[in-house]
């Protein structure tokens, strides 16, 4: 499991942050996230594991402050329930042992050189589709030396053994099943209100009260285990407690007529997608 941040490129916004995962034989998948906080990391990890079709028993991570307590090998108290939820064991990479995480680092280098440098998409959704296609085609078509994955007596000296692809090797990987729903991480982002009295979030626009143009709102979708849909909005900085009930439509889909948020205070209200 690795995390890479790129701050230059054609993607609109302040840069690209990708959470990636790899299993032992080398298949990689990646997910783009707009933040490197713990909630976004958990959401991206779940998306990566679902693209892989399961999770490994052990998660080997570098010393991300969102996962490992800085200066120690202890798992963050807020991240331990995540590993328990997926039935995994967290194994941090030992310090000054770069070879322990070489497979992921090579995958990051391969992705940056073959996909990021040539990517021309301008929106995160388009870039995510392009990244998924890259790993499912170019990434899984990489060849691997047969001697690393075959018994010596299976190799015939008179014949040149076939080199398996990453995709073929991945089919033999045994992964643990994932929970039916993702871990209920609380995602919070800050969005400005535009001149049309609306805020944008993951493919939808949500109406707010007139006269709030330029105001920064903290948006948080309701917990996924209670059902996706709707959006909680309030004034104030991310990290403050949120209250409210979920809506009725999925992310990226239009729902019923929106409720408006206005006035002062940090009390959150539920928004619905605009039609």
C-alpha positions in Angstrom: 0.0 0.0 0.0 1.5 3.3 -1.0 0.6 6.9 -1.5 2.1 9.3 -4.0 1.4 13.1 -4.5 1.9 14.8 -7.8 1.6 18.6 -7.9 2.2 19.2 -11.6 0.2 18.1 -14.6 -2.9 18.6 -16.7 -5.4 17.7 -14.0 -7.3 20.7 -12.7 -7.0 21.6 -9.0 -4.1 21.5 -6.6 -2.7 18.2 -7.8 -3.2 14.5 -7.8 -3.1 12.2 -4.9 -3.2 8.4 -5.6 -3.6 5.6 -3.1 -2.3 2.3 -4.6 -2.2 -1.3 -3.5 -0.3 -4.3 -4.7 -0.5 -8.0 -3.9 2.5 -10.3 -3.9 2.6 -11.1 -7.6 2.5 -7.6 -8.8 -1.0 -6.4 -10.0 -1.6 -2.8 -9.1 -4.7 -0.7 -9.0 -4.9 3.0 -8.1 -7.5 5.5 -7.0 -7.3 9.3 -7.2 -8.3 11.2 -4.1 -8.5 14.9 -3.4 -6.9 14.8 0.0 -4.3 12.8 2.0 -6.2 12.8 5.3 -7.2 9.5 6.9 -10.8 9.4 5.7 -9.9 9.9 2.1 -7.1 7.3 2.4 -9.6 4.7 3.8 -12.1 5.4 1.1 -9.4 5.1 -1.6 -8.0 1.9 -0.1 -11.4 0.3 -0.1 -11.9 1.3 -3.8 -8.5 -0.2 -4.6 -9.2 -3.5 -2.9 -12.5 -3.8 -4.6 -10.8 -3.3 -8.0 -8.4 -6.1 -7.0 -11.3 -8.3 -5.9 -10.2 -8.8 -2.3 -7.6 -8.0 0.3 -4.4 -9.6 1.4 -4.1 -10.9 5.0 -1.2 -8.4 5.7 -1.1 -4.8 4.8 2.5 -3.6 4.5 2.5 0.2 4.7 5.1 2.8 4.7 5.1 5.1 7.7 2.2 7.3 6.8 1.2 9.5 9.7 -2.4 8.6 9.0 -1.6 4.9 9.6 1.4 4.8 11.8 2.2 6.9 14.8 5.2 9.1 13.8 8.5 7.9 15.2 7.1 4.5 16.3 5.9 1.3 14.8 2.5 1.6 16.5 -0.7 1.7 14.4 -2.8 4.9 14.9 -5.7 4.2 17.3 -8.1 5.7 14.7 -6.8 3.3 12.0 -6.8 0.1 13.9 -10.6 -0.4 13.6 -10.1 -0.2 9.8 -7.8 -3.1 9.6 -10.0 -5.1 12.0 -13.0 -4.3 9.8 -11.3 -5.9 6.8 -9.7 -8.7 8.8 -6.1 -7.6 7.9 -2.9 -7.2 9.9 -0.9 -4.0 9.5 2.9 -4.5 9.1 4.8 -1.2 8.8 7.9 -1.1 6.7 11.0 -1.0 9.0 13.0 2.3 8.8 15.8 2.5 6.3 14.7 -0.7 4.5 13.6 0.5 1.2 13.7 -3.0 -0.4 10.8 -4.1 1.8 8.5 -1.9 -0.2 10.1 -2.2 -3.6 7.1 -3.7 -5.5 4.9 -0.7 -4.7 7.7 1.8 -5.4 8.3 0.2 -8.8 4.6 0.3 -9.5 4.5 4.0 -8.6 7.5 4.7 -10.9 5.9 2.7 -13.7 2.6 4.5 -13.3 4.2 8.0 -13.2 6.4 7.3 -16.3 3.8 5.5 -18.5 0.5 7.0 -17.5 0.9 10.3 -15.6 3.4 11.9 -18.1 1.0 11.2 -21.0 -2.3 11.8 -19.3 -4.4 14.6 -20.9 -7.6 14.4 -18.9 -8.7 17.6 -17.1 -11.2 16.3 -14.5 -10.7 13.7 -11.7 -13.5 11.5 -13.0 -11.9 11.3 -16.5 -8.5 10.7 -15.0 -9.8 7.8 -12.8 -11.3 6.1 -15.9 -8.0 6.5 -17.7 -6.1 5.1 -14.7 -8.3 2.1 -14.4 -7.9 1.4 -18.1 -4.2 1.8 -17.9 -3.8 -0.8 -15.0 -6.2 -3.3 -16.5 -4.4 -3.3 -19.9 -0.9 -2.0 -19.9 -0.3 -2.8 -16.2 -1.6 -6.4 -16.4 0.2 -7.1 -19.6 3.7 -6.7 -18.1 5.8 -9.9 -18.3 7.5 -11.6 -15.3 10.4 -14.0 -15.4 9.1 -17.6 -15.2 11.9 -18.7 -12.9 10.6 -16.5 -10.0 7.3 -18.3 -9.9 8.0 -21.9 -11.1 9.7 -24.9 -9.5 13.1 -25.8 -10.9 12.0 -29.1 -12.2 9.2 -27.4 -14.2 11.8 -25.5 -16.3 13.0 -27.4 -19.3 16.5 -26.4 -20.5 15.8 -27.3 -24.1 12.9 -25.1 -24.4 12.5 -21.4 -23.6 9.8 -21.1 -20.9 6.9 -18.8 -21.5 6.9 -15.6 -19.6 3.7 -15.1 -17.7 1.9 -11.8 -17.5 1.0 -9.9 -14.3 -2.7 -10.6 -15.1 -2.1 -14.3 -15.4 -0.2 -14.5 -12.2 -2.9 -12.4 -10.5 -5.5 -15.1 -11.3 -3.6 -17.5 -8.9 -3.6 -15.0 -6.1 -5.8 -16.0 -3.1 -7.4 -12.9 -1.5 -9.7 -12.6 1.4 -13.3 -11.5 0.7 -14.2 -7.9 1.4 -17.1 -6.7 3.6 -20.3 -6.0 1.7 -20.1 -2.3 2.4 -17.0 0.0 2.7 -15.7 1.1 6.1 -17.8 4.1 7.3 -15.2 6.8 7.0 -16.4 10.4 7.4 -15.3 12.3 4.3 -15.2 16.1 4.7 -14.3 18.6 2.0 -14.5 22.4 1.7 -16.3 24.0 -1.3 -17.1 27.6 -2.1 -20.6 28.7 -3.0 -20.7 29.9 -6.6 -22.6 32.8 -8.1 -25.6 30.5 -8.8 -26.0 29.7 -5.1 -24.9 26.2 -5.4 -21.9 24.0 -4.4 -20.4 21.1 -6.4 -19.6 17.7 -5.0 -18.8 14.5 -6.9 -20.8 15.1 -10.0 -23.8 16.9 -8.4 -24.6 20.5 -7.6 -26.4 21.3 -4.4 -28.5 24.5 -3.9 -27.9 26.8 -0.9 -29.6 30.0 0.2 -29.1 33.2 -1.9 -26.6 35.7 -0.7 -23.9 33.1 0.2 -21.8 33.5 -2.9 -18.1 33.0 -2.0 -18.8 31.5 1.4 -16.8 28.4 2.2 -19.0 25.4 3.2 -17.8 22.1 4.8 -19.5 19.2 3.0 -19.8 15.7 4.3 -21.8 12.8 2.8 -23.7 10.8 5.4 -22.1 7.5 6.6 -22.2 4.9 4.0 -23.4 2.1 6.3 -26.7 4.1 6.8 -27.2 4.4 3.0 -25.6 6.8 0.5 -27.2 10.0 -0.7 -27.7 13.5 0.3 -25.1 15.9 1.6 -24.5 17.5 5.0 -23.3 21.2 4.8 -22.3 23.7 7.4 -20.2 26.7 7.8 -16.9 26.2 9.7 -13.7 24.2 9.3 -13.5 20.5 8.6 -13.3 18.2 11.6 -16.2 19.6 13.6 -19.0 17.2 14.5 -21.7 16.7 12.0 -25.4 15.8 12.6 -28.2 15.0 10.2 -29.9 12.3 8.3 -29.0 10.7 4.9 -30.8 11.5 1.7 -32.4 9.2 -0.8 -30.2 9.2 -3.9 -26.7 7.8 -4.7 -23.6 9.9 -5.3 -23.6 11.4 -8.8 -27.4 10.9 -9.3 -30.1 13.5 -9.1 -32.6 13.4 -6.3 -35.7 15.3 -5.1 -35.9 19.1 -4.9 -33.1 20.5 -2.8 -33.3 22.1 0.6 -31.5 25.3 1.1 -28.9 26.1 3.8 -28.6 29.7 5.0 -28.1 31.8 8.1 -25.2 31.5 10.5 -23.8 29.0 12.8 -22.2 25.6 12.2 -25.3 23.5 12.6 -25.3 21.2 9.5 -28.3 20.8 7.3 -29.1 18.2 4.6 -28.8 19.2 1.0 -30.3 17.3 -2.0 -29.0 17.4 -5.6 -30.3 20.1 -7.8 -32.3 19.0 -10.9 
